[in-house]
Amino acid sequence: MEAATNYDVAIVGYGPVGQTLATLLGRQGWSVLVLDKQAGLYPLPRACHLDHEAMRILQAMGISEEINAAIVPAREYLLLRADLSVLSNLPRGWETPSGWESSYHFYQPDIEDIFDATAKSTPGVTVRQSTNVRAVSDLGNRVALTLDGGEEPIFARFLVGADGANSLVREQAGIARDDLGFEATWVVVDVEMKEGATAPDVPDTGQVLDPAQPSHMAWLGGDHYRWEFMIVDAADPVEAAKPENVWPKLRRWITEDTATLLRSTTYTFHSLVASTFNQGRILLAGDAAHLMPPFMGQGMISGMRDAMTLSWMLNKVLKGTAPIEFMDAYTESRRPHVTEYIAESVRVGQMVCETDPAKAAERDRKLEAQTEANPPFQPQLGAGFVDGPLGGRLAVQPRIASNKGVLLDNVLGSSLTLLTVRPDVLGGLSGSAKRHLELLNVSVAAITGQPAEASPGAGSLVEQGSRFADWLGAADADWVVVRPDAYVFDAGKGTEALEESIDKLLAYVTRRSSLLAEDGTADCGNSVLVGGTVHA
């Protein structure tokens, strides 16, 4: 008799990415097992940056307000000369599509406690720490996990490797990585100020563009600060991270009398991306799938993006709305997107890491002329959208006046969503289009701009301000279809165009050109639709 499948999804790795994915899947009703070889959470900081998109993902996890209370906005970004005078001041003051601040800093143990408690309290989620996975195997209809200790194998419908740069899951699946060519070794130092000590003169974020010693510093909130120093003198990395070699570099700001050294270690920054993020029933997320230099603070956030995209696509497959081939859409969407982030991080890193005095002087002349920060780097998805001015871009999340000014996702949830500023567009939809929307579990709402004291029509929400309406208007659109990961699938004008878009959405998810079986249900066979104007 064949052994039973124990879980819908098994996740190897219980860092922030594994915690995020487990929570999102559990909130959708799936049984999730998370395995990690460590006995507990790592007690020291590693990541220190979140952005507005990460905060929107935290909304989907139900913990954005709790996290927001434990982090600080990072609005100041200074490029500094070797003497710490300001070369260029590039404040992060732009308005974001997600409705949150553009940038935040945090002390990781503080927020990881929240991630941990949330995952462990989510119904359907089981976390097993002090558990080492020895082998994984894709059996075709499920995945088997063999653990140390001789217990019976565990079976799951899907397996996600969120187990870091040295991923056992990736290695056992035989998935190669492409090296994009960047490598640099830095000493990373975290400190805590002692009680009563004066706070050091450190900006929210400061890059010291000294060709003799490139360095970085940041305030992480409260009494926590970080410094990073590039190894430029061929020093032994182990020696370079020893306290006796770190303190002389820190004494421009702090001393042993004013601060406690929490961590001093070296990292060699790489730029690597897996050749695929999905192979059969095995998937990769976070550092197991990609590594990037830290100069844009996008490493952990990119892993959270993986989890958000992966959770909604797995949800469709687990429900039977989409075939297993739909998981190819995960790699198609995420791999090109994160590769662009890696390339941009490399570009920034090459600027920061410049040690040639002549080239550094030329760089500085260009930076001195820059008086405004560039808009945030937000590339288009690799696939999973329809051509147009908004396709593949992050959707604007308005505040809803008719719901006490809360952000839209707190009203509708993080689902496939159809939004319009013209309720009559929805009223004109055919019966088949409405059935397709129901089949795909699409949330539908009209967002009107009438005064907050007016009573909106049935199914309508009242926008606070006009940002959403202005965003659609600038694209000559009156409706938008938004993926659960907050990226636009399509936008357009009028009922006829919307009917066509709904057909494209169903074809994308079912991976078929023949959209429905004769009984009106989704036909999720093995044919894959790649055509029309859908980037699939």
ABEGO torsion letter per residue (X at the ends): XBBBBABABBBBEABAAAAAAAAAAAAAGBBBBBBBABABBBABBBBABBBAAAAAAAAAAGAAAAAAAABBBBABBBBBBAAGBBABBBBBABBBAAGBBABBBBBAAAAAAAAAAAAAABBGBBBBBGBBBABBBBAGABBBBBBBGGBBBBBBABBBBAAEAABAAAAAAGBBBBBAGBBBBBBBBBBBBBBGBBBBBBBABBBBBBAABBBBBBBAEEABBBBBBBBAAGBBAAAAABAAAAAAAAAAABBAAABBBABBBBBBBBBBBBABABBEABBBBEAAABBBBAAAGAAAAAAAAAAAAAAAAAAAAAAGABBAAAAAAAAAAAAAAAAAAAAAAAAAAAAAABABAAAAAAAAAAAAABABBBBBBBBBBABGBBBEAABGBBBBBBBBAAAGGBBAAAAAEBBBBBBBABAAAAAABBAAAAAAAAAAGBBBBBBBABBAABBBBBGBBBBBEAAAAAAAAAAGBABBBBBAAGBBABBBBEAAAAAAAAAAAAAAAAGBABABBAAGBBBBBABBBBBEABBX
